[in-house]
Amino acid sequence: MQPQATKCSQKQLAYLAYWQNRGYTFGRNDVIPESTLIPPSQWYMSKWYDFAVSAAALVIVFSSIK
């Protein structure tokens, strides 16, 4: 048996509109919070990825200065 959809609150609809205006598309099983301060889950970066991207950017910047 498939789970059925529930009704969205006004805050959840505002959340959808807020993030969709910024280019995010929601999946079928995404959980929709009520606060726009919570970014969509797929936008989170892990700590190692964040560090690797920052390190690569610094290497590119410092190598272009010379």
SVG drawing of the C-alpha trace seen along z (x, -y; Angstrom):
<svg xmlns="http://www.w3.org/2000/svg" viewBox="-5 -38 60 40">
<polyline fill="none" stroke="black" stroke-width="0.4" points="0.0,0.0 1.4,-3.4 1.4,-6.2 -1.1,-9.0 -0.3,-12.7 -1.4,-14.9 -2.5,-18.5 0.1,-21.2 0.0,-24.1 0.3,-27.7 3.8,-27.8 4.8,-24.7 3.3,-26.3 5.3,-29.5 8.4,-27.3 7.8,-25.7 7.3,-29.0 10.4,-30.5 12.8,-27.8 11.2,-27.2 11.8,-30.8 15.5,-30.2 15.6,-27.3 15.2,-24.3 12.8,-21.5 11.3,-19.2 11.1,-15.4 8.2,-13.2 9.1,-12.1 10.8,-15.3 9.8,-16.4 8.7,-20.0 9.5,-22.0 7.6,-25.2 10.6,-27.5 12.4,-29.0 15.6,-29.2 16.0,-25.4 17.5,-24.9 16.4,-21.9 18.3,-18.7 20.0,-18.2 21.8,-21.6 23.8,-20.4 27.5,-19.8 29.5,-17.4 32.5,-18.8 35.1,-17.0 33.6,-18.3 33.5,-21.8 37.1,-21.6 38.2,-20.1 36.5,-22.8 37.9,-25.6 41.4,-24.1 41.2,-23.8 39.9,-27.4 42.8,-28.7 45.3,-26.8 43.9,-28.3 43.9,-31.8 47.5,-31.6 48.8,-30.0 47.3,-32.7 48.9,-35.5 52.5,-34.5"/>
</svg>
